[in-house]
């Protein structure tokens, strides 16, 4: 029997410009956006440029003290999320504070966007 081909990770998925535009513009199907087509097209063009050049984290800063590589450029939104989690952990660990439970919901679904569904 031959060894199975074990795959690790996910293959990169690069959308074509046509597919990218179709998905991006799907958020603007409400007729109210019809008069804004030139502006939306400009935004889609800028978004495509960012996507096609893999600029996932265009706003960064040095990681700083406490990181293995303090000179690494880290996304500022990631650092803000990390700071919020650390603050929540600090509050959780405070023996004098009211007990708390931290729940992290990574789903975009809610009872407001998916009727009958609670995340």
Residue pairs with C-beta under 8 A, 6 or more apart in sequence:
15 23
15 51
17 48
17 52
20 47
20 48
20 51
21 44
21 48
24 44
24 47
24 48
25 40
25 44
28 36
28 40
33 40
50 58
56 75
57 73
57 74
57 75
57 77
57 78
59 75
59 76
59 77
60 73
60 74
60 75
60 76
61 73
61 74
61 76
61 79
62 70
62 71
62 72
62 73
62 74
63 69
63 70
63 71
63 72
63 73
63 74
63 79
64 70
67 74
88 100
88 102
89 102
91 97
91 100
92 100
92 102
105 119
107 119
109 117
109 119
110 117
110 118
110 119
111 117
111 118
111 119
